Amino acid sequence: MSTIAAPLVEMRAISKRFVRRADFAMRLARKLGAKGSDATVHALDQVSLAVREREVVGLVGESGCGKSTLGRIVSRILEPTEGERLWKGRPYRELDGRAARAERLAVQMIFQDPYASLNPRMRVVDLIGEAPVVHGLIGPEERESYVAEMLERVGMDASLMRRFPHQFSGGQRSRIGIARALAVRPGFLVCDEAVAALDVSIQAQVLNLFIRLRAELALTYLFISHDLGVIRHVSDRVVVMYLGRIVEAAPTAEIYAQPNHPYTAALIAEVPRVDAKRRVYVPIRGEIPSPLAPPPGCHFHPRCPHAFARCRVEVPLLREIAPGRVSACHLNDLP
Amino acid sequence: MSAALLEVEGLRTHFFTRAGVVKAVDDVSFRVERGRILGLVGESGSGKSMTGYSILGLVDPPGRIVAGRIALNGTDLTTLDEPRWRKLRGERIAMIFQDPMMTLNPVLRIDTQMVEAVCAHHDVSRTAALERCREALGHVGIASPEERLRNYPHQFSGGMRQRVAIAIALLNRPDLIIADEPTTALDVTIQGQILFEMQKLCRETGAGLLWITHDLSVISGLADDVCVMYAGRIVEAGTVDDVLEHPMHPYTRGLLDSVPGRNVPGRPLAQIPGMTPSLLELGEGCAFRERCTRAVEECRVAPPIRFPAAGRALRCVNPNP
């Protein structure tokens, strides 16, 4: 899949900081001479990511690594603090009017919780049919036939469209969430832990649906998950994040066969696998540090078995280690 | 095979709701040996958690254990009265829940909660109890237990909280530990650490461990034996190696095939059609037959339990060859 065309979506040096303003008690204490400042969380730190057309990029990381924040910035739910977003090679802020609207519809998000992401007081026909009518993709009179078409596309019976979300199981709700996203004819889906809440047998059904839709509708995915098995199955390329930074990105087969960054290696070694028989666990040590006070230098150094002096002071930069592969580790500079 | 640590025989826990009788646990039998780990696997609604609660006597109305025998060290638990239960829980049987905040009181310091758990069962001084708590925290890999004892639960991370919950469960050196999805909410690297600690503790102390989970891949690395549950019944049981390598029940086979890591990337996963049936609408016969590719006419009658090989049990009339 080598294309020279500009990537569909590109993030350039995106940073996102969440600031918690000091509350009244804190401000009062400060007036009285106490020390203290607003708490800042560096959710994303100079993250660059390009997704080419028809590519599936898997984004993995543990909780608090900023993967969901990045997903939300890509789908324009959040604004980045710094950095630039490009759509088909053009910066977002240059898009206006019709182009901006078209772009907004082209990127849709699928959420983790199939219970919280559907309005419990709306019928399925309204949940799915509202947006395409509002955006003028279909006329109001076509709504029901259009919703029926969408439901069939995700493998559900069209006769269920008059029901409310609570009448469906978790797997069916996931399908409704997908149908709702597809209803505005997007080209790019951001799936944030879209199968995490489902049972294994249902998860397999929904993953198959994603794979089938990709082929049928020529979709591009940013697939966010903490589950390396899921990521391996659906992605062409894997991006690994740790505490707000990308530590490694590589084609799927290569990263699983030969992880470069020690964190990636640890993650892959740690995944419980069905074919790994009663193994002795050799866990990596330590906790995930708080993003409120990340360690200096390489964020991973306190847990890294190979850390040396330079890792504690200097932030490793993402560098190409092989064609199509980047990694941010000082070990790669050692002879 | 005599005098297992825990022996469950023909356990039935039913819920008498207005809509009808829900057979959450329906004729479940298994045994846990000392120093061994039994994995109880099933999807949501399969009755795996309710089996754990039944062993602890924690079934709330409208639920009730209607039949069966639960024997710990040879004593039947189903006939115990409430004061005897209280002595047993936390002392001989301990439970670890999925969400450690279910175990921990958010407004009490860790030491208060842990000392309480010791003093509830043993007549010891506070200093001696504290010493025991420190030891337990050290065992589960919490650094500087001395200082951590004086913290509140919110000052711990998710993984650390789960360690504290495990430490509390271990305080009185129970014979049996029931763990209900304790690592599901945790990150992969933290999950690895906890699994490592649990495996070690079980081997060292000789306690039996019943590990309830939906995740077959966790079981394959951790457990010695496995029971697969579907709609309130155990459909297949055996040692982990046997069951995962040669699944005989079509459901076990389907579950294994739908794990993404085992399939060729990008290719469609083998999937089990349909969804888990409502326990209210279960008829006679095998509960899985509607979703089963190997279903035959005989499946309309509830399949009896069979023992196709040494140490294996199966409820299927037309198993995988």
Chai-1 contact restraints between the chains, C-beta under 6 A:
chainA,res_idxA,chainB,res_idxB,connection_type,confidence,min_distance_angstrom,max_distance_angstrom,comment,restraint_id
A,E62,B,D187,contact,1.0,0.0,6.0,A-B,restraint_1
A,S63,B,D187,contact,1.0,0.0,6.0,A-B,restraint_2
A,S169,B,M275,contact,1.0,0.0,6.0,A-B,restraint_3
A,G171,B,M275,contact,1.0,0.0,6.0,A-B,restraint_4
A,D199,B,E43,contact,1.0,0.0,6.0,A-B,restraint_5
A,D199,B,S44,contact,1.0,0.0,6.0,A-B,restraint_6
A,V200,B,L255,contact,1.0,0.0,6.0,A-B,restraint_7
A,V200,B,S258,contact,1.0,0.0,6.0,A-B,restraint_8
A,S201,B,S258,contact,1.0,0.0,6.0,A-B,restraint_9
A,S201,B,I272,contact,1.0,0.0,6.0,A-B,restraint_10
A,A204,B,S258,contact,1.0,0.0,6.0,A-B,restraint_11
A,A204,B,L269,contact,1.0,0.0,6.0,A-B,restraint_12
A,A204,B,Q271,contact,1.0,0.0,6.0,A-B,restraint_13
A,Q205,B,Q271,contact,1.0,0.0,6.0,A-B,restraint_14
A,L207,B,L269,contact,1.0,0.0,6.0,A-B,restraint_15
A,N208,B,P268,contact,1.0,0.0,6.0,A-B,restraint_16
A,N208,B,L269,contact,1.0,0.0,6.0,A-B,restraint_17
A,N208,B,Q271,contact,1.0,0.0,6.0,A-B,restraint_18
A,I211,B,P268,contact,1.0,0.0,6.0,A-B,restraint_19
A,G229,B,P260,contact,1.0,0.0,6.0,A-B,restraint_20
A,G229,B,G261,contact,1.0,0.0,6.0,A-B,restraint_21
A,V230,B,P260,contact,1.0,0.0,6.0,A-B,restraint_22
A,R232,B,P265,contact,1.0,0.0,6.0,A-B,restraint_23
A,H233,B,P260,contact,1.0,0.0,6.0,A-B,restraint_24
A,H233,B,P265,contact,1.0,0.0,6.0,A-B,restraint_25
A,E270,B,V188,contact,1.0,0.0,6.0,A-B,restraint_26
A,E270,B,T189,contact,1.0,0.0,6.0,A-B,restraint_27
A,E270,B,G192,contact,1.0,0.0,6.0,A-B,restraint_28
A,P272,B,S217,contact,1.0,0.0,6.0,A-B,restraint_29
A,P272,B,V218,contact,1.0,0.0,6.0,A-B,restraint_30
A,P272,B,G221,contact,1.0,0.0,6.0,A-B,restraint_31
A,R273,B,S217,contact,1.0,0.0,6.0,A-B,restraint_32
A,R273,B,G261,contact,1.0,0.0,6.0,A-B,restraint_33
A,V274,B,L216,contact,1.0,0.0,6.0,A-B,restraint_34
A,V274,B,S217,contact,1.0,0.0,6.0,A-B,restraint_35
A,V274,B,S220,contact,1.0,0.0,6.0,A-B,restraint_36
A,V274,B,V259,contact,1.0,0.0,6.0,A-B,restraint_37
A,V274,B,R262,contact,1.0,0.0,6.0,A-B,restraint_38
A,A276,B,G221,contact,1.0,0.0,6.0,A-B,restraint_39
A,R279,B,G221,contact,1.0,0.0,6.0,A-B,restraint_40
A,Y281,B,G192,contact,1.0,0.0,6.0,A-B,restraint_41
A,Y281,B,L195,contact,1.0,0.0,6.0,A-B,restraint_42
A,Y281,B,F196,contact,1.0,0.0,6.0,A-B,restraint_43
A,P283,B,G192,contact,1.0,0.0,6.0,A-B,restraint_44
A,P283,B,Q193,contact,1.0,0.0,6.0,A-B,restraint_45
A,P283,B,F196,contact,1.0,0.0,6.0,A-B,restraint_46
A,I284,B,T189,contact,1.0,0.0,6.0,A-B,restraint_47
A,E287,B,S157,contact,1.0,0.0,6.0,A-B,restraint_48
